[in-house]
Amino acid sequence: MSVNTVNSLFLPLIPEQISEKEALLIEVDRQVLPSHNELMHYLTVSEKKQFSSVKYAQARDRMIVSRAMLRVLLGYYLSCSPESVAMATGSYGKPELKDQVLFFNVSHTKHKYMYLLARSVPVGVDTEYINPRKQWHDIARDYFHPDEYAFLLKSVGDPDAIRQFYSIWVGKEAVMKFSGFGMSLPINSFCIYPDKELQTVYYEFKKKLYCCALQLMERRDQFKCAIATSEGEKIKINHIIINE
């Protein structure tokens, strides 16, 4: 399968360019993508070796799909082949481009893959499947900010409580991924308000204060998604869904 064949999944739907004031969110269903054996062609030699050594088939497929399709998208916007995209890793493990002409982030849950790209600002995205049987109380008590836990306690018995829990969850993940600090940023050190679709989130790391703009995306299905971008920048989210 050629790069042009893979691109045909996206070209009818995605813009030719990403503007300075735009973040492009591409949501892809696994069933429309090629097999991981075909996608392996878009990986570097070291990535092929790394991913092929993963023992569990489901985890191996997820890693190959995430990285290969990311390379296809980056290659399209950088006008180069997917395998030649020069990628690096930040100080705390966040993947990035060596020259940072594009910022990106990736998230995956179940059969959904989310790719977020922007020209001018760092970005973070997270998506999670809402498990209605999730026992959230102990997790919120032990790991969430006290204000988040207090908010959720008021929702005990409410059928919507589980969605509020996941709103906080994806919001936290998006902020941590945006920051570049990852899990080094304590998850209970900042607060997400699940009832606010748009909010500014403040967080402190190594005695320095940071902030970002967070958007909790409203969905009617069994998934939650959050996007973090730079505060003060009016970034439009262009959300494209590819599921057939």
Secondary structure by P-SEA (a helix, b strand, c coil): cccccccccccccccccccccbbbbbbbbcccccccccccccccaaaaaaaaacccaaaaaaaaaaaaaaaaaaaaaacccccccbbbbcccbbbbbccccccbbbbbcccbbbbbbbccccbbbbbbccccccccaaaaaccccaaaaaaaaaaccccaaaaaaaaaaaaaaaaaaaaccccccccccccccccccbbbbbbbcccbbbbbbbbbccccccbbbbbbcccccccccccccccc
